[in-house]
């Protein structure tokens, strides 16, 4: 199930949830999450959607840029956040961790 993020309150709640989960289970991405959130806000041309699990949001976000849809999700095996083409199972376009720089994130999102 997906939740459409249409308000700042929903976006804030989603980012807070991701940050809390990252602090406990994904310390390799707990800093780059904030840069990626800014990149999503910068490039999204429609409301973003996030996966829900039960009554809570989960770690997959879909954004549309122009006519193209992308998914951002955490890969538990690599410990990175991956940007996928179209769906969370689509082609991996880029991977991000705390080792990624803001410039690297900007370059990837600039090409979307």
C-alpha positions as CSV (number, residue, x, y, z in Angstrom):
1,X,0.0,0.0,0.0
2,X,1.2,3.5,-0.7
3,X,0.6,6.9,1.0
4,X,0.7,10.0,-1.0
5,X,2.6,12.8,0.6
6,X,0.6,15.9,0.1
7,X,1.5,18.0,3.1
8,X,4.5,19.2,5.0
9,X,3.2,17.3,8.1
10,X,3.1,14.0,6.2
11,X,6.6,14.6,4.7
12,X,8.0,15.5,8.2
13,X,6.5,12.3,9.7
14,X,7.9,10.2,6.9
15,X,11.4,11.7,7.2
16,X,11.3,11.4,11.0
17,X,10.4,7.7,10.7
18,X,13.2,7.0,8.2
19,X,15.7,8.8,10.4
20,X,14.6,6.8,13.5
21,X,14.9,3.5,11.6
22,X,18.3,4.5,10.1
23,X,19.7,5.3,13.6
24,X,18.8,1.9,14.8
25,X,19.2,-0.4,11.8
26,X,21.0,1.5,9.0
27,X,23.7,3.7,10.4
28,X,25.4,3.6,7.0
29,X,22.7,5.9,5.6
30,X,21.6,7.9,8.6
31,X,23.2,11.1,7.3
32,X,22.7,10.9,3.5
33,X,19.0,10.5,4.1
34,X,18.7,14.3,4.6
35,X,20.5,15.1,1.4
36,X,18.3,12.6,-0.5
37,X,15.2,14.2,1.0
38,X,16.3,17.6,-0.3
39,X,17.0,16.1,-3.8
40,X,13.5,14.5,-3.9
41,X,11.9,17.8,-3.0
42,X,14.0,19.5,-5.6
43,X,13.2,17.2,-8.5
44,X,9.7,15.7,-7.9
45,X,7.2,17.1,-10.3
46,X,4.2,15.4,-8.6
47,X,3.3,14.3,-5.1
48,X,5.7,11.6,-3.8
49,X,4.4,8.3,-2.5
50,X,5.8,6.2,0.3
51,X,5.2,2.6,1.1
52,X,3.2,1.7,4.2
53,X,3.4,-1.3,6.4
54,X,0.4,-1.7,8.7
55,X,-0.3,1.9,9.9
56,X,3.3,3.0,9.6
57,X,5.4,4.3,6.7
58,X,8.2,2.2,5.4
59,X,11.5,2.8,3.6
60,X,10.4,2.9,0.0
61,X,9.6,6.3,-1.7
62,X,8.4,6.8,-5.3
63,X,8.9,10.1,-7.1
64,X,8.0,11.2,-10.5
65,X,10.2,13.6,-12.5
66,X,8.5,14.7,-15.7
67,X,7.1,11.5,-17.2
68,X,9.5,9.2,-15.4
69,X,8.9,7.3,-12.1
70,X,11.7,6.3,-9.7
71,X,11.9,4.4,-6.4
72,X,14.2,5.0,-3.5
73,X,14.6,2.2,-1.1
74,X,17.0,0.7,1.4
75,X,19.0,-2.4,0.4
76,X,19.6,-4.4,3.5
77,X,22.3,-6.5,1.9
78,X,24.5,-3.6,0.7
79,X,23.5,-1.2,3.5
80,X,22.8,1.5,0.8
81,X,19.8,3.5,-0.4
82,X,19.2,2.6,-4.1
83,X,17.6,4.7,-6.8
84,X,15.6,2.4,-9.1
85,X,14.0,3.0,-12.5
86,X,10.2,2.8,-12.2
87,X,9.8,0.4,-9.3
88,X,11.7,-0.9,-6.3
89,X,12.7,-3.9,-8.5
90,X,13.7,-1.8,-11.5
91,X,17.2,-1.1,-12.8
92,X,19.4,0.4,-10.1
93,X,20.5,3.8,-11.3
94,X,22.6,4.8,-8.3
95,X,23.4,3.8,-4.7
96,X,24.0,6.1,-1.8
97,X,25.5,5.8,1.7
98,X,27.0,8.2,4.2
99,X,30.2,8.0,2.0
100,X,28.3,9.7,-0.8
101,X,28.7,13.4,-1.1
102,X,26.0,16.1,-1.7
103,X,27.7,16.7,-5.0
104,X,27.3,13.1,-6.1
105,X,23.6,13.2,-5.1
106,X,23.1,16.4,-7.0
107,X,24.8,14.9,-10.1
108,X,22.5,11.9,-10.1
109,X,19.3,13.8,-9.5
110,X,20.3,16.4,-12.1
111,X,20.2,13.7,-14.7
112,X,16.7,12.6,-13.9
